[in-house]
Amino acid sequence: MHATPPVPSACRVGILGCGRAAVELHLPALRRLPRVSVVALADPDRKALDAAAERFGISSCHADIVGLLGAGVDIVAICAPAAQHVAAALPVIASGKHLLVEKPLASDRGGCERLIEAAARSTSCVTVGFNLRCHRLVQQARALIAAGKLGPIQAVSSTWTSAIRRRRTLPAWRNARASGGGALFEIAVHHFDLWRYLLATDIAEISAYARSGEWPDETATVTARLANGALACGVFSERSSDRNTLRIMGRDGSLALDLFRHDGFELVPADEQPGLGSRLRRSVRAAGGIPRGLLLARKGGDYLLSYQREWQAFLDAIDARQAPISTLQDGYSAVRAVLAAIESADRGRPIQL
């Protein structure tokens, strides 16, 4: 990455896309950062644009990325549907503004490659919105794994299920693969990235089954072989209750993460015997974390705080002129895994990455 212009002490952010990701996740997170001011919004949907502007007190409103770039911003966040990412991101990169692109990076491999090529010619610092990399428990897990506390990793298991389709009517783009909809593009992409991030390796092969009903890929199961020899599996659904967990299994112990719970970090040594004693120790540890859990809950919990930490990490990378925690290549790798899972589900065979 080329030398990156620093962000002013009071930086100005513009956001393209006024849907759930912007209104419920990014804008509340940015409000908590003292050096940041969100000064402009853009969305072709005037109703969504006006609602977000009124809620967050933002007066500079625009229909597209051109208007947003003319609003004097230092950083742009693209929270639009995946199929629109490339067209919106290219002018931002060309302008030299810093850029956060929500996951997935693009809806196809060609789009990812175009963004990577453009960023390589630019002074922009560009990151992909994998907020879970900045989740407190994920950071703890990564440090523990890197220190060898689990020994050689044998397997990783993921579950992310959601009741979102019971709670709300989703925008039309989430009902089609081509625009980035479905459990694989919308949910599984996060865990494909976490497999790579936590284990410091790539995904080598994927096999998947997908169940479609009223919408495509409502539920999917995935098995994978990682480049370091570990195995991985995952269950992802937009038609169940809310759950977001990982279990990393090593020769010397296993680690369970529940990313929706403040006490969702459980390390079990390989020589620990199951029984009343181990359950009591875990109960005592959970009780000790209640005060911290209450404090985090008042701030939205670790999951929502991961967006604030993501933005702070991005600002720190710009200031230090370093690569961000999630690079475009990371985004591309996760999209390749999603596309391979879709191809496997359609063709009924494993796909090499």
Secondary structure per residue as TSV (DSSP state, phi and psi in degrees):
chain	resnum	aa	ss	phi	psi
A	1	M	-	360.0	138.2
A	2	H	-	-70.7	166.7
A	3	A	-	-56.2	135.8
A	4	T	-	-108.5	131.6
A	5	P	-	-64.2	138.2
A	6	P	-	-70.4	160.7
A	7	V	-	-88.4	135.8
A	8	P	-	-57.7	161.5
A	9	S	S	-58.5	-31.2
A	10	A	S	-118.9	95.6
A	11	C	E	-90.7	151.4
A	12	R	E	-110.6	124.4
A	13	V	E	-112.0	139.6
A	14	G	E	-119.8	141.8
A	15	I	E	-121.1	127.2
A	16	L	E	-98.9	120.3
A	17	G	-	105.1	119.3
A	18	C	-	-117.4	36.7
A	19	G	S	-87.6	-159.9
A	20	R	H	-58.2	-44.6
A	21	A	I	-58.3	-42.5
A	22	A	I	-72.9	-50.1
A	23	V	I	-74.6	-38.0
A	24	E	I	-98.2	-16.7
A	25	L	I	-120.7	-61.8
A	26	H	I	-73.1	-47.4
A	27	L	H	-62.2	-44.3
A	28	P	H	-62.2	-36.4
A	29	A	H	-66.0	-43.8
A	30	L	H	-65.9	-29.4
A	31	R	H	-60.4	-28.2
A	32	R	T	-85.4	-6.4
A	33	L	-	-96.6	115.9
A	34	P	T	-65.1	-26.7
A	35	R	T	-90.8	1.7
A	36	V	E	-111.2	139.7
A	37	S	E	-133.6	121.6
A	38	V	E	-82.8	113.8
A	39	V	E	-108.9	-13.4
A	40	A	E	-152.5	147.4
A	41	L	E	-128.5	154.9
A	42	A	E	-144.4	140.4
A	43	D	-	-169.5	133.7
A	44	P	S	-68.5	-18.7
A	45	D	-	-83.6	102.1
A	46	R	H	-62.4	-34.9
A	47	K	H	-64.6	-46.3
A	48	A	H	-65.1	-39.7
A	49	L	H	-61.7	-49.0
A	50	D	H	-64.6	-39.4
A	51	A	H	-63.8	-44.4
A	52	A	H	-66.7	-41.1
A	53	A	H	-62.6	-41.9
A	54	E	H	-67.7	-43.1
A	55	R	H	-62.4	-37.9
A	56	F	H	-108.8	7.2
A	57	G	T	65.6	45.1
A	58	I	-	-112.5	124.2
A	59	S	-	-96.5	-22.1
A	60	S	E	-88.3	103.8
A	61	C	E	-122.1	140.1
A	62	H	E	-141.4	159.6
A	63	A	S	-87.9	-20.9
A	64	D	S	-153.3	-178.6
A	65	I	H	-68.0	-29.7
A	66	V	H	-62.4	-46.9
A	67	G	H	-63.1	-39.7
A	68	L	H	-63.2	-42.9
A	69	L	H	-66.5	-23.1
A	70	G	T	-86.4	5.0
A	71	A	T	-96.1	14.6
A	72	G	-	74.0	34.4
A	73	V	-	-90.1	154.6
A	74	D	S	-98.5	-32.0
A	75	I	E	-133.0	141.9
A	76	V	E	-118.7	137.1
A	77	A	E	-113.3	126.9
A	78	I	E	-100.8	110.2
A	79	C	-	-116.3	28.6
A	80	A	S	-87.1	170.6
A	81	P	-	-57.3	151.0
A	82	A	G	-56.9	-36.3
A	83	A	G	-65.5	-15.7
A	84	Q	G	-99.9	-3.2
A	85	H	H	-62.7	-45.1
A	86	V	H	-64.2	-49.6
A	87	A	H	-61.1	-34.0
A	88	A	H	-80.8	-36.5
A	89	A	H	-76.3	-35.3
A	90	L	H	-57.9	-47.3
A	91	P	H	-66.9	-29.0
A	92	V	H	-65.9	-47.8
A	93	I	H	-61.7	-42.9
A	94	A	H	-63.7	-29.4
A	95	S	H	-76.9	-14.7
A	96	G	T	86.4	2.5
A	97	K	-	-72.6	150.8
A	98	H	E	-76.8	153.1
A	99	L	E	-143.6	130.9
A	100	L	E	-111.9	122.0
A	101	V	E	-108.2	120.0
A	102	E	E	-60.4	151.3
A	103	K	S	-69.7	156.9
A	104	P	S	-71.4	155.7
A	105	L	S	-55.6	-43.1
A	106	A	-	-156.5	175.7
A	107	S	S	-96.2	-0.4
A	108	D	S	-153.1	166.3
A	109	R	H	-66.3	-40.8
A	110	G	H	-59.4	-40.0
A	111	G	H	-63.9	-42.2
A	112	C	H	-59.9	-44.1
A	113	E	H	-65.0	-38.5
A	114	R	H	-63.0	-40.4
A	115	L	H	-68.1	-41.4
A	116	I	H	-62.0	-43.9
A	117	E	H	-63.8	-42.3
A	118	A	H	-65.7	-42.9
A	119	A	H	-65.3	-32.2
A	120	A	H	-65.9	-22.6
A	121	R	T	-97.2	2.4
A	122	S	S	-116.0	161.8
A	123	T	S	-90.2	-0.5
A	124	S	-	-66.1	143.3
A	125	C	-	-93.8	120.9
A	126	V	E	-122.9	130.4
A	127	T	E	-129.2	158.8
A	128	V	E	-105.7	139.5
A	129	G	E	-78.6	70.8
A	130	F	-	-98.9	79.2
A	131	N	G	-61.0	-27.6
A	132	L	G	-66.6	-20.5
A	133	R	G	-61.0	-27.2
A	134	C	G	-99.9	6.6
A	135	H	-	-65.7	136.5
A	136	R	H	-52.8	-45.3
A	137	L	H	-71.3	-33.1
A	138	V	H	-66.2	-41.5
A	139	Q	H	-62.7	-41.1
A	140	Q	H	-63.7	-42.2
A	141	A	H	-65.1	-43.1
A	142	R	H	-62.0	-41.8
A	143	A	H	-64.2	-41.7
A	144	L	H	-65.2	-43.3
A	145	I	H	-65.6	-43.7
A	146	A	H	-63.2	-30.5
A	147	A	T	-78.1	-3.5
A	148	G	T	81.3	15.6
A	149	K	T	-66.3	-24.7
A	150	L	T	-95.3	-5.9
A	151	G	-	73.7	-169.9
A	152	P	S	-57.9	130.9
A	153	I	E	-76.8	130.7
A	154	Q	E	-96.3	-41.0
A	155	A	E	-161.3	160.4
A	156	V	E	-135.8	139.9
A	157	S	E	-126.6	133.9
A	158	S	E	-124.0	146.7
A	159	T	E	-141.4	123.8
A	160	W	E	-135.9	109.6
A	161	T	E	-123.3	153.8
A	162	S	-	-144.0	146.2
A	163	A	-	-101.9	21.6
A	164	I	H	-60.6	-32.0
A	165	R	H	-75.8	-14.5
A	166	R	H	-85.0	-27.1
A	167	R	H	-90.1	-25.6
A	168	R	S	-152.6	160.2
A	169	T	-	-87.0	121.9
A	170	L	-	-88.6	153.6
A	171	P	-	-62.7	156.0
A	172	A	G	-58.9	-32.7
A	173	W	G	-63.5	-24.4
A	174	R	G	-79.0	0.6
A	175	N	G	-102.8	12.5
A	176	A	-	-144.0	136.6
A	177	R	G	-59.0	-41.8
A	178	A	G	-59.2	-28.2
A	179	S	G	-101.6	7.2
A	180	G	T	97.4	18.1
A	181	G	-	-90.8	171.2
A	182	G	S	96.9	159.8
A	183	A	H	-64.6	-29.4
A	184	L	I	-70.6	-50.1
A	185	F	I	-71.0	-38.7
A	186	E	I	-86.9	-32.7
A	187	I	I	-117.4	-54.3
A	188	A	I	-58.9	-30.3
A	189	V	H	-56.6	-34.6
A	190	H	H	-62.3	-45.0
A	191	H	H	-77.5	-31.1
A	192	F	H	-58.1	-41.5
A	193	D	H	-66.9	-39.5
A	194	L	H	-66.3	-36.1
A	195	W	H	-56.4	-45.5
A	196	R	H	-67.5	-44.0
A	197	Y	H	-69.1	-46.2
A	198	L	H	-71.1	-37.7
A	199	L	H	-99.3	-1.4
A	200	A	T	52.5	50.5
A	201	T	-	-151.3	177.1
A	202	D	-	-109.7	166.0
A	203	I	E	-89.9	125.6
A	204	A	E	-97.8	-34.5
A	205	E	E	-152.2	143.3
A	206	I	E	-133.6	142.2
A	207	S	E	-132.0	135.3
A	208	A	E	-144.1	153.0
A	209	Y	E	-123.6	141.2
A	210	A	E	-129.2	141.3
A	211	R	E	-113.7	119.3
A	212	S	-	-110.9	145.0
A	213	G	S	-129.6	-110.9
A	214	E	S	-67.6	-27.9
A	215	W	S	-126.9	158.3
A	216	P	T	-72.9	147.8
A	217	D	T	50.7	48.4
A	218	E	S	-65.3	-34.9
A	219	T	E	-141.3	141.2
A	220	A	E	-144.2	146.5
A	221	T	E	-118.2	143.6
A	222	V	E	-136.7	137.4
A	223	T	E	-122.7	148.9
A	224	A	E	-148.9	154.8
A	225	R	E	-112.1	127.1
A	226	L	E	-93.3	159.0
A	227	A	T	-64.8	-24.4
A	228	N	T	-86.9	4.9
A	229	G	S	97.8	-15.2
A	230	A	-	-70.0	156.6
A	231	L	E	-106.2	155.5
A	232	A	E	-141.3	149.7
A	233	C	E	-146.4	155.4
A	234	G	E	-153.4	150.4
A	235	V	E	-123.5	126.8
A	236	F	E	-134.7	132.3
A	237	S	E	-153.9	143.2
A	238	E	S	-104.4	15.4
A	239	R	S	-128.6	38.1
A	240	S	S	-146.5	-164.1
A	241	S	-	-82.6	168.9
A	242	D	-	-80.6	121.5
A	243	R	E	-154.8	140.2
A	244	N	E	-146.3	95.4
A	245	T	E	-135.4	155.3
A	246	L	E	-138.6	148.6
A	247	R	E	-131.2	124.2
A	248	I	E	-109.1	122.6
A	249	M	E	-111.7	116.1
A	250	G	E	-115.2	171.5
A	251	R	T	-63.3	-30.9
A	252	D	T	-103.2	1.8
A	253	G	E	163.4	174.6
A	254	S	E	-129.2	154.9
A	255	L	E	-130.2	125.2
A	256	A	E	-110.3	131.6
A	257	L	E	-118.6	134.4
A	258	D	E	-121.1	105.4
A	259	L	T	-78.9	-3.7
A	260	F	T	-103.2	6.9
A	261	R	S	-126.3	140.4
A	262	H	T	-67.4	-27.8
A	263	D	T	-103.8	25.0
A	264	G	-	-85.7	50.3
A	265	F	E	-135.8	109.3
A	266	E	E	-131.4	113.6
A	267	L	E	-102.4	124.2
A	268	V	E	-120.8	109.3
A	269	P	E	-61.6	151.6
A	270	A	T	-64.5	-25.9
A	271	D	T	-93.5	4.2
A	272	E	-	-79.5	128.2
A	273	Q	-	-87.3	134.5
A	274	P	-	-66.2	147.3
A	275	G	S	158.2	-171.9
A	276	L	H	-62.8	-39.8
A	277	G	H	-61.4	-46.0
A	278	S	H	-66.7	-36.6
A	279	R	H	-66.7	-38.6
A	280	L	H	-65.2	-41.7
A	281	R	H	-61.9	-40.5
A	282	R	H	-67.2	-36.3
A	283	S	H	-65.4	-40.2
A	284	V	H	-64.0	-43.6
A	285	R	H	-62.2	-41.1
A	286	A	H	-64.2	-41.8
A	287	A	H	-63.9	-37.5
A	288	G	H	-65.6	-22.3
A	289	G	T	-91.2	-0.3
A	290	I	H	-61.0	-46.4
A	291	P	H	-57.6	-43.7
A	292	R	H	-64.0	-39.3
A	293	G	H	-62.3	-39.4
A	294	L	H	-65.9	-39.7
A	295	L	H	-64.2	-44.9
A	296	L	H	-64.5	-37.8
A	297	A	H	-60.8	-37.3
A	298	R	H	-66.5	-22.4
A	299	K	T	-97.5	4.6
A	300	G	T	104.2	-1.6
A	301	G	H	83.9	166.6
A	302	D	H	-60.7	-34.5
A	303	Y	H	-63.8	-49.9
A	304	L	H	-67.1	-36.3
A	305	L	H	-65.6	-22.5
A	306	S	H	-63.0	-27.6
A	307	Y	H	-70.8	-39.6
A	308	Q	H	-63.4	-43.6
A	309	R	H	-65.6	-35.6
A	310	E	H	-60.9	-46.2
A	311	W	H	-66.3	-39.9
A	312	Q	H	-64.2	-40.6
A	313	A	H	-63.1	-37.1
A	314	F	H	-65.8	-46.5
A	315	L	H	-60.4	-40.4
A	316	D	H	-64.0	-39.0
A	317	A	H	-65.2	-40.0
A	318	I	H	-64.3	-47.1
A	319	D	H	-59.7	-40.8
A	320	A	H	-85.3	-3.8
A	321	R	T	55.0	46.6
A	322	Q	-	-119.4	163.8
A	323	A	-	-64.4	143.4
A	324	P	-	-72.6	168.4
A	325	I	S	-64.1	-30.1
A	326	S	S	-122.4	111.1
A	327	T	-	-90.6	170.4
A	328	L	H	-62.6	-34.0
A	329	Q	H	-65.9	-36.6
A	330	D	H	-61.5	-44.1
A	331	G	H	-62.0	-41.0
A	332	Y	H	-63.8	-43.3
A	333	S	H	-60.9	-40.3
A	334	A	H	-68.5	-39.6
A	335	V	H	-64.7	-41.4
A	336	R	H	-58.5	-39.6
A	337	A	H	-65.9	-41.4
A	338	V	H	-62.2	-48.2
A	339	L	H	-63.2	-36.5
A	340	A	H	-66.7	-39.3
A	341	A	H	-64.8	-41.2
A	342	I	H	-63.2	-44.1
A	343	E	H	-63.5	-41.4
A	344	S	H	-62.8	-43.8
A	345	A	H	-62.3	-37.3
A	346	D	H	-74.9	-38.1
A	347	R	H	-95.6	-16.2
A	348	G	T	73.5	32.2
A	349	R	S	-150.8	159.2
A	350	P	-	-65.2	151.5
A	351	I	E	-122.6	128.6
A	352	Q	E	-80.4	138.8
A	353	L	-	-98.3	360.0
